[in-house]
Amino acid sequence: MKSILHPLLCLALFSVGFGIAQEAAPPAKSSAPAAAQPAPPEGSAPLFDGKTLTGWKNPYTWGEAKVVDGEIQLTADKKFFLCTEKSYGDFVFEAEVLLPAGPANSGFMFRSKVEPNKVTGYQAEVDGDPKRGWSGGLYDEGLRAWFISPRNFVRKDPTPEQKAEDEAANAASIAEFRKRAGDAFKRNDWNTYRITCQGNRLKIEVNGVTTTDVTDDRDKSGPLAIQHHGEKGATYRFRNLRVREL
């Protein structure tokens, strides 16, 4: 494993209680075209029966989830997450997502913390901005934000030298991420996400391409969730949600 955090930054992160995070070595030929779609995880069980929302809950006082033609469809005018009632620790989770046209952003939460009108924790990014291209990245919702894959932050109250150092590290991490992800994500089509969590290892695949493979010690277990980003009139669509516990 190779740490992507500078020692001074690590010290700053530890001082505010951040967990230890490391990025695994990038997969070989990571900029290659998307691989063939993987088969569903062997021994996996459906999280969605295609007819009802049994096993799911909306912890928010806004947002609507409904079943349409074997899909979960989310609508809202503010960001919200639809969460599983059950928590998962070590698992392989797989689902398909189709973003609406226009400005859009979504994600798959995992090992999350759910409170009334609030969900925090790990999120596999579903990025509707083709210019940014961060689909398959690891975002820490409500906590550390873009802390590792790719990293995109500047430490608090930095000196000019520290700011320049952080910005350089950000640029390098973003470039490495885009090389790994390539064009795996298809903006106007269904995309298959696979998230594997085992111990402190977190792996995200988009359409068969490994986009994130890191270690982090912060969260051990929690519900899964799917996101509507809050664009009024937009419908986010999800299907074929499955999980295999490890």
C-alpha positions in Angstrom: 0.0 0.0 0.0 1.2 3.5 -0.7 0.0 6.4 1.4 -1.1 9.4 -0.7 -1.1 11.8 2.3 1.9 13.9 3.1 3.2 13.4 6.7 2.4 17.0 7.7 -1.2 16.5 6.4 -1.5 13.2 8.3 -0.6 14.9 11.5 -3.2 17.6 10.9 -5.8 15.0 10.1 -5.1 13.0 13.2 -5.4 16.1 15.3 -9.1 16.4 14.4 -9.8 12.8 14.7 -9.7 11.6 11.1 -9.2 7.9 10.4 -6.2 6.4 8.7 -6.7 6.1 4.9 -4.4 4.6 2.3 -4.8 4.1 -1.4 -4.1 0.7 -2.8 -1.8 0.3 -5.7 -3.7 1.2 -8.9 -4.8 -1.8 -11.1 -2.7 -2.5 -14.2 -3.9 -0.9 -17.4 -6.5 1.1 -15.5 -7.1 3.4 -18.4 -8.3 0.6 -20.6 -11.9 0.5 -21.9 -14.6 -0.9 -19.6 -14.4 -4.6 -19.1 -17.3 -7.0 -19.8 -20.1 -6.7 -17.2 -19.3 -9.0 -14.2 -21.8 -11.6 -13.2 -23.9 -10.9 -10.1 -22.0 -11.8 -6.9 -22.2 -15.5 -6.3 -24.6 -16.3 -3.5 -26.0 -12.7 -3.4 -29.5 -11.9 -2.4 -31.8 -9.2 -3.8 -32.2 -6.1 -1.7 -35.3 -5.1 -3.8 -38.1 -7.4 -4.8 -39.1 -5.3 -7.8 -42.5 -4.7 -6.5 -42.3 -3.1 -3.0 -39.9 -1.1 -0.9 -39.8 -3.7 1.8 -36.5 -3.5 3.7 -36.0 0.2 2.8 -36.8 3.4 4.7 -36.7 7.2 4.0 -35.3 8.9 7.2 -36.1 12.3 5.8 -39.3 14.3 6.0 -39.1 15.0 2.3 -38.4 13.0 -0.9 -40.4 10.3 -2.5 -39.5 6.7 -3.4 -41.7 4.6 -5.6 -41.6 1.4 -7.5 -42.1 1.7 -11.3 -41.6 -1.2 -13.8 -39.2 -3.1 -11.5 -37.2 0.0 -10.6 -36.8 2.2 -7.5 -37.4 5.8 -8.7 -36.6 8.7 -6.5 -37.9 12.3 -6.8 -37.4 15.3 -4.6 -36.6 19.0 -4.5 -33.9 18.5 -1.8 -31.2 16.0 -1.4 -32.2 12.8 0.4 -31.2 9.1 0.7 -33.3 6.0 0.7 -31.7 3.6 3.2 -31.8 -0.1 3.9 -33.3 -1.0 7.2 -30.4 -3.5 7.8 -26.8 -2.7 8.4 -23.9 -4.4 6.6 -20.2 -4.7 7.5 -18.3 -6.9 5.1 -20.1 -7.5 1.8 -20.3 -7.3 -2.0 -23.0 -4.9 -3.1 -24.1 -4.4 -6.6 -26.7 -2.1 -8.3 -27.5 -0.3 -11.5 -28.2 3.4 -11.7 -29.5 5.7 -14.5 -29.1 9.5 -14.0 -31.7 11.9 -15.3 -30.8 14.3 -18.1 -29.4 17.7 -17.2 -27.5 18.5 -14.0 -27.4 15.4 -11.8 -25.4 13.7 -9.2 -26.0 10.6 -7.1 -24.2 8.0 -5.1 -24.4 4.7 -3.2 -23.9 5.0 0.5 -22.3 2.2 2.5 -21.4 1.6 6.1 -23.4 4.8 6.7 -24.8 6.4 9.8 -28.5 7.2 9.6 -30.3 9.9 11.7 -33.5 11.8 11.2 -33.0 14.0 8.1 -29.3 13.1 7.9 -27.1 10.4 6.4 -23.3 10.4 6.6 -20.5 8.1 5.7 -18.9 6.5 2.7 -20.4 7.1 -0.7 -19.5 5.7 -4.1 -19.8 8.7 -6.4 -22.2 8.8 -9.4 -21.0 11.9 -11.2 -23.3 13.5 -13.8 -20.7 16.0 -14.9 -18.7 14.5 -17.8 -16.1 17.2 -17.6 -15.3 16.3 -14.0 -15.6 12.6 -14.4 -15.3 11.4 -10.8 -17.8 8.5 -11.0 -16.5 5.7 -8.9 -14.7 8.0 -6.5 -15.0 7.7 -2.8 -16.7 10.6 -1.1 -17.2 10.9 2.7 -20.7 12.4 3.0 -21.0 15.0 5.7 -17.5 14.2 7.1 -14.2 14.3 5.2 -15.5 14.9 1.7 -13.0 14.1 -1.0 -10.4 12.7 1.4 -8.7 10.0 -0.8 -10.0 8.8 -4.2 -9.5 11.3 -5.5 -8.4 13.6 -2.7 -9.4 17.2 -3.1 -8.9 19.4 0.0 -6.6 21.9 1.6 -5.9 21.7 5.3 -7.4 24.3 7.6 -5.4 27.6 8.0 -2.5 26.5 5.8 0.7 28.4 5.3 1.3 29.4 1.7 3.7 26.4 1.4 1.2 24.0 2.8 -1.5 25.3 0.5 0.7 24.8 -2.5 1.7 21.3 -1.3 -2.0 20.3 -0.9 -3.0 21.7 -4.2 -0.2 19.8 -5.9 -1.2 16.6 -4.1 -4.8 17.2 -5.2 -3.9 17.6 -8.8 -1.8 14.4 -8.8 -4.6 12.4 -7.1 -7.2 13.6 -9.5 -5.1 12.8 -12.5 -4.4 9.3 -11.2 -8.1 8.8 -10.5 -9.1 9.8 -14.0 -6.5 7.5 -15.5 -7.9 4.6 -13.5 -11.6 5.3 -14.2 -11.1 6.2 -17.9 -14.5 6.3 -19.7 -16.0 3.5 -17.6 -19.0 5.5 -16.6 -21.7 6.0 -19.4 -23.5 9.3 -18.7 -26.8 8.6 -20.5 -27.0 4.8 -19.9 -27.5 2.3 -17.1 -24.3 1.9 -15.0 -23.4 -1.1 -12.8 -21.7 -0.4 -9.6 -20.0 -3.0 -7.4 -18.8 -2.1 -3.9 -16.7 -4.6 -1.9 -16.0 -4.0 1.8 -13.9 -6.4 3.8 -12.2 -5.3 6.9 -10.7 -1.9 6.2 -10.5 -2.4 2.5 -13.0 -0.5 0.3 -13.2 -1.2 -3.4 -15.5 0.4 -6.0 -16.0 -0.9 -9.5 -18.0 0.9 -12.3 -19.0 -1.3 -15.2 -16.3 -3.8 -14.4 -13.5 -1.2 -14.0 -11.8 -0.7 -10.6 -12.0 3.0 -9.9 -11.2 3.0 -6.2 -9.3 0.5 -4.1 -8.2 1.9 -0.7 -8.0 1.1 3.0 -9.6 3.2 5.7 -10.3 2.5 9.4 -13.1 4.9 10.1 -16.5 3.1 9.6 -17.0 -0.7 10.1 -20.8 -1.2 9.5 -24.0 0.6 8.6 -26.9 0.7 6.2 -26.7 1.0 2.4 -28.4 3.9 0.7 -29.2 5.4 -2.7 -29.3 9.1 -3.4 -31.4 11.8 -5.0 -29.4 15.0 -5.2 -32.3 17.4 -5.0 -33.0 18.6 -8.6 -36.7 19.4 -8.8 -38.5 17.4 -11.4 -35.6 14.9 -11.9 -36.1 11.2 -11.5 -33.2 9.0 -10.4 -33.6 5.3 -11.3 -32.1 2.2 -9.7 -32.5 -1.5 -10.3 -31.0 -4.9 -9.7 -29.8 -4.1 -6.2 -28.1 -7.2 -4.6 -25.8 -7.9 -1.7 -23.7 -10.9 -0.5 -22.4 -10.7 3.0 -18.9 -11.9 3.5 
